[in-house]
C-alpha cells in the first residue's frame, strides 16, 4: 500500500509540475507580447532607448512625476527626488537609482526629439 501511495504522490506532483510550467510559459508569452506591443507603439528610436536604459518613457515620466517633456520641470523634479532619496538622509539607494534612470530616459527622449526636429527642418528646406 505504501508503494501505491508513493506512486499517487509522484503522479500528482508531476501533474502539478506540468500545469505550473504550462502556466509559466503562457505568462511569459503574454508578457513578451505586451512588451512587443509597447515597442511598436513607440517610435523606433524611442523603443531602442527604452530597451537600452531599461524603462519606458511613460514609466520615466511617472517616476519623476512629469506629464510633458519640459526640461526645466524634469530637472526640478529630478533634483528634488534625488536629494530626498539620498542615503545620508535616510533615503533609499534603490529609489535614487530609479530616479537617475528615469532622468536618463527622459534626457534621451529629449535628444531624440531634438534630432527629429532638426531632420524635419532640413527636409522643409529642400
Buried (B, 14 or more C-beta within 10 A) or exposed (E): EEEEEEEEEEEEEEEEEEEEEEEEEEEEEEEEEEBEEBBEEBEEBBBBBBEEBEBBBEBBBEBBEBEEBEEEBBBEBBEEBBEBBBEEEEBEEEBBEBBBBBBBBBBBBBEBBEEEEEEEEEEEEE
